[in-house]
Amino acid sequence: MTLEDDIENISLHLSRKQKDFDKVMELSRDIIRDAGQTITFLHNNDRAAAQKRLSEMTRRANELMKTDSDFKYHTQQAYQEYVEALAFYQIKTGKRLPSVEQAGVVPESYLLGLMDVVGELKREVLEALRKNDVKSAEQYFEMMENIYDTTRRLRFAEAVLSGFRKKQDVARIQIENAGSEILMFKGRRK
């Protein structure tokens, strides 16, 4: 083989890899968009639209998992958003949180997505209080606390679990704020 042959083979290899990367990035963007829409539909209590969007997002996530082996760094956010939307859907439809196995993603993306769902639950707490539904607000608050309390013992270096501690701190603040809102609401009702 000549140097030219080697360069030609390398070029073909990298062209295939570029094509795979482009597909991975397109799927990642679509999943992130689908997650945002799913969450918006759920906040608006449009479960049918949320289910449809979640199904499409799940199909895309499964497709992405088949193609992303060389590009894990670039797909973590998509999987994290997927877990957030999936977990929020499960909560809003009265089901249990999905396990890491059910979500089908790497543990790091699963944990980061769980931390993000705490913010969506805080929004539900506030919406329930706006509707004078203290019972629902307290149920969402308990879910927030459960997610945080269950993950609180996880302490790993940033290089091992990038971004987790910051998300954990944000979740703690959201829980404290939601708890304060519930207490103030109850105090005003007396």
C-alpha positions, 0 to 999 in steps of 0.5 A, spaced: 500 500 500 502 506 498 501 513 502 496 515 497 492 509 499 492 509 506 490 517 506 484 515 501 482 509 506 483 514 512 478 519 508 473 514 507 473 512 514 473 519 517 467 521 512 463 515 515 465 517 522 463 524 520 456 522 517 455 518 523 456 524 527 452 528 523 446 523 525 448 523 532 448 531 533 441 531 529 438 526 533 440 529 540 437 536 538 431 532 536 431 529 543 432 535 546 427 539 543 422 533 544 423 533 551 422 540 552 415 539 548 413 533 552 415 537 559 411 543 556 405 539 554 405 536 561 405 542 565 399 544 560 396 537 562 395 535 555 397 528 556 395 525 549 400 530 546 405 529 551 405 521 550 405 522 543 412 526 543 414 522 549 413 516 544 417 519 538 423 521 543 423 514 546 424 512 538 429 517 537 433 515 543 433 508 542 436 510 535 441 514 538 443 509 542 445 504 536 449 510 533 453 514 539 459 509 541 464 514 538 460 520 541 458 519 548 460 526 550 456 529 545 450 525 547 449 526 554 445 532 554 440 529 550 440 523 554 439 527 560 433 531 557 430 524 555 430 522 563 428 528 565 422 528 560 420 521 562 421 521 569 416 527 569 411 524 564 411 518 569 410 522 575 404 526 572 401 520 570 401 517 576 407 511 575 413 510 579 420 513 577 423 509 571 429 505 573 436 507 570 435 500 566 428 502 564 430 509 561 436 505 558 441 510 559 448 511 562 447 512 570 451 519 569 445 521 564 440 518 569 442 522 575 443 528 572 436 528 569 433 526 575 436 532 578 433 536 573 426 533 574 426 536 581 425 543 578 419 541 574 416 538 580 417 545 583 413 548 578 408 543 579 408 545 587 407 552 585 401 551 580 398 546 585 398 552 590 395 557 585 389 552 584 389 552 592 390 544 591 395 543 597 394 536 597 397 535 590 403 541 592 405 536 598 405 530 593 410 533 588 414 536 594 415 529 597 417 527 590 422 532 590 425 530 597 425 523 595 429 524 589 434 529 593 434 525 599 435 518 595 441 521 591 444 526 597 449 521 599 452 521 592 459 524 592 464 523 586 469 527 583 467 532 578 471 528 573 467 522 575 460 525 575 460 532 571 455 537 573 452 533 579 454 537 585 451 543 582 445 540 580 444 537 587 445 544 590 440 547 585 435 541 587 436 543 594 435 550 594 428 548 589 426 544 595 427 549 600 423 554 596 418 549 595 417 548 602 417 555 604 411 556 599 407 551 602 408 553 609 406 560 607 400 558 603 398 554 609 399 560 614 395 565 609 389 560 610 389 560 617 
